[in-house]
């Protein structure tokens, strides 16, 4: 079994997890407004010190590459680039929605229904959502079907979907297509989801050189013009 460090700062949390072989992962996850840059490296150092290992003892570092908050995504990627380069480690890039899907299948609500098809949809701000479809078979991580999409809430394709999860539910409850399946509006990204995906990706040889690591923004445009903001609220 591998030694893995997983981090995510792509949302409103600073989240770090350390997994050593078959031991239960050590995990720290805390809501932050804008202080993740001050917490991230000290948390990593504290977890490593508690485990009595050094960064060079890891097999890889996994990081959430987005989509998510632009500043947070950049922070996480930059931090991992620095750590991986200085310790000659490979990295594992995990998308936010894939990580959330890995967390979702561990919840009681999901297990009670055991859906074969579900969607993760998160608030992308600017009146839009990031979303992706997943297929699920027992005892496996979900398989994403196609790319992560960026659309208006009304344009999420819920045909054949049994479960819908993510922050888009609360953010756009009145704009989502009618849906009679199960909902989980509270689930959010955590380094434990990053870790779950990273373990499988490492086993499949999907680690990469740190020089190939890039954020996944999906949206290229960060800010609306004044005219676009006025139009959105008409």
C-alpha positions in Angstrom: 0.0 0.0 0.0 1.1 3.5 -0.8 2.0 6.5 1.2 -0.1 9.5 0.0 -0.6 13.1 0.9 -3.8 14.7 -0.4 -4.8 18.4 -0.3 -7.6 20.5 -1.5 -8.2 24.3 -1.3 -10.5 24.6 -4.2 -13.6 25.5 -2.1 -14.3 27.2 1.2 -12.2 24.7 3.1 -8.6 24.0 3.8 -8.4 20.2 3.7 -5.4 17.9 4.1 -5.2 14.1 4.5 -2.3 11.7 5.0 -2.6 8.0 4.2 0.2 5.5 5.2 -0.3 2.1 3.8 -3.4 0.4 5.3 -3.6 2.7 8.3 -6.6 5.0 8.8 -5.9 8.3 7.1 -5.1 11.3 9.3 -7.3 14.2 8.2 -7.7 17.9 8.9 -10.6 19.8 7.3 -11.7 23.3 8.3 -13.8 26.1 6.8 -11.8 29.2 6.0 -12.7 32.5 4.5 -9.4 33.5 3.0 -6.8 31.9 5.3 -6.0 28.6 3.6 -2.6 30.0 2.4 -1.6 30.4 6.1 -2.9 27.0 7.2 -1.9 24.6 4.4 1.8 24.1 4.9 1.7 24.1 8.7 -1.0 21.5 8.6 1.0 19.3 6.2 4.1 19.6 8.5 2.0 18.7 11.5 0.6 15.6 9.9 4.0 14.4 8.7 5.5 15.1 12.1 2.8 13.2 13.9 3.3 10.2 11.5 7.1 10.5 12.0 7.8 10.6 8.3 9.2 13.1 5.8 7.8 14.2 2.4 10.5 12.2 0.6 8.9 9.0 2.2 5.7 9.6 0.2 4.8 7.8 -3.1 3.0 10.8 -4.5 1.1 14.0 -3.6 -2.5 14.3 -4.7 -4.3 17.7 -5.2 -7.7 19.0 -6.1 -7.2 20.8 -9.4 -10.7 22.3 -9.7 -13.0 23.5 -11.0 -13.6 25.7 -8.0 -12.6 29.0 -6.5 -9.9 30.4 -8.8 -7.6 31.6 -6.0 -8.0 28.4 -4.0 -7.3 26.2 -7.0 -4.1 28.1 -7.8 -3.0 28.0 -4.1 -3.3 24.2 -3.9 -1.6 23.5 -7.2 1.2 25.9 -6.5 1.8 24.4 -3.0 2.0 20.9 -4.5 4.3 22.0 -7.3 6.7 23.4 -4.7 6.6 20.3 -2.5 6.8 17.8 -5.3 9.7 19.5 -7.1 11.8 19.9 -3.9 11.3 16.2 -3.0 11.3 14.7 -6.5 7.8 13.3 -6.1 5.1 12.5 -8.7 1.7 14.2 -8.4 -1.9 13.0 -8.9 -4.4 15.5 -10.2 -8.0 15.0 -9.1 -11.0 17.0 -10.3 -13.3 18.5 -7.7 -16.4 16.7 -8.9 -14.6 13.3 -9.0 -13.6 13.8 -5.4 -17.1 14.6 -4.4 -18.4 11.6 -6.2 -16.0 9.4 -4.2 -17.2 10.9 -1.0 -20.9 10.6 -2.0 -20.8 6.8 -2.3 -19.8 6.5 1.3 -22.9 8.3 2.7 -25.9 6.5 4.1 -28.3 8.3 1.8 -26.4 7.0 -1.2 -26.1 3.5 0.1 -29.8 3.3 0.9 -30.7 3.9 -2.8 -27.6 2.5 -4.5 -28.2 4.4 -7.7 -26.6 3.4 -11.0 -26.5 6.9 -12.4 -26.1 10.2 -10.6 -25.0 13.8 -11.1 -22.6 16.0 -9.1 -23.5 19.7 -9.6 -21.7 22.5 -7.8 -22.2 26.3 -7.7 -19.9 27.9 -10.3 -21.0 31.5 -9.4 -22.0 33.9 -12.1 -25.4 32.2 -12.4 -23.8 28.9 -13.7 -23.1 25.4 -12.4 -20.3 22.9 -12.9 -21.8 19.4 -13.3 -21.0 15.9 -14.5 -22.7 12.5 -14.8 -21.4 9.4 -13.1 -22.1 5.7 -13.3 -21.7 3.5 -10.2 -21.2 -0.1 -9.7 -20.8 -1.6 -6.2 -17.3 -1.8 -4.7 -15.9 0.6 -7.3 -15.3 4.3 -7.5 -17.8 6.1 -9.7 -17.0 6.5 -13.4 -17.5 9.9 -14.9 -19.3 10.0 -18.2 -17.8 12.7 -20.4 -16.3 16.0 -19.4 -17.2 18.4 -16.6 -19.7 20.9 -18.0 -20.4 24.5 -17.3 -24.0 25.6 -18.0 -26.9 27.5 -16.6 -28.7 25.5 -13.9 -31.7 24.9 -16.1 -29.5 23.1 -18.6 -28.4 20.2 -16.4 -29.5 17.0 -18.1 -31.3 14.9 -15.4 -32.7 12.3 -17.7 -32.1 8.8 -16.3 -30.6 10.2 -13.1 -31.5 8.7 -9.8 -29.5 10.9 -7.4 -28.4 14.6 -7.5 -25.8 16.0 -5.2 -23.8 19.2 -4.6 -24.0 22.8 -3.7 -25.9 23.8 -6.8 -29.1 22.3 -5.2 -29.3 25.1 -2.6 -27.8 27.8 -4.8 -30.2 27.3 -7.6 -33.1 25.3 -6.1 -35.8 27.3 -8.1 -33.9 27.1 -11.4 -32.9 23.4 -11.6 -35.0 21.1 -13.8 -37.8 19.2 -12.0 -36.3 16.2 -10.3 -38.0 13.5 -8.2 -34.9 11.5 -7.3 -32.8 11.6 -4.2 -30.9 14.8 -3.2 -27.8 15.6 -1.1 -27.3 19.4 -1.0 -24.8 19.3 1.9 -21.9 17.2 0.5 -18.8 19.2 -0.4 -15.3 18.5 -1.4 -12.7 17.1 1.1 -9.2 15.8 0.9 -10.6 12.4 1.8 -12.4 12.4 -1.6 -9.1 13.5 -3.2 -7.4 10.6 -1.4 -9.9 8.0 -2.5 -9.5 8.9 -6.1 -5.7 9.2 -5.8 -5.4 5.7 -4.4 -7.1 4.2 -7.5 -5.3 6.5 -9.9 -1.9 5.5 -8.4 -2.8 1.8 -8.7 -3.6 2.5 -12.4 -0.3 4.3 -13.0 -2.0 7.7 -13.5 0.4 9.7 -11.5 2.3 12.4 -13.5 5.4 14.5 -13.5 4.8 17.7 -11.5 5.7 19.8 -14.6 2.5 18.6 -16.2 0.3 19.7 -13.3 -2.2 22.4 -14.2 -5.4 23.8 -12.7 -8.7 22.8 -14.3 -10.7 26.0 -14.6 -13.4 25.0 -17.1 -14.4 28.6 -17.3 -11.9 31.0 -18.8 -13.8 34.2 -17.9 -13.5 35.1 -14.2 -15.6 38.3 -14.0 -18.8 39.5 -15.6 -18.9 43.0 -17.1 -21.3 45.5 -15.6 -23.7 45.0 -18.6 -23.7 41.2 -18.1 -24.4 41.5 -14.4 -27.3 43.8 -15.0 -28.7 41.4 -17.7 -28.4 38.4 -15.3 -30.7 40.1 -12.7 -33.4 41.3 -15.1 
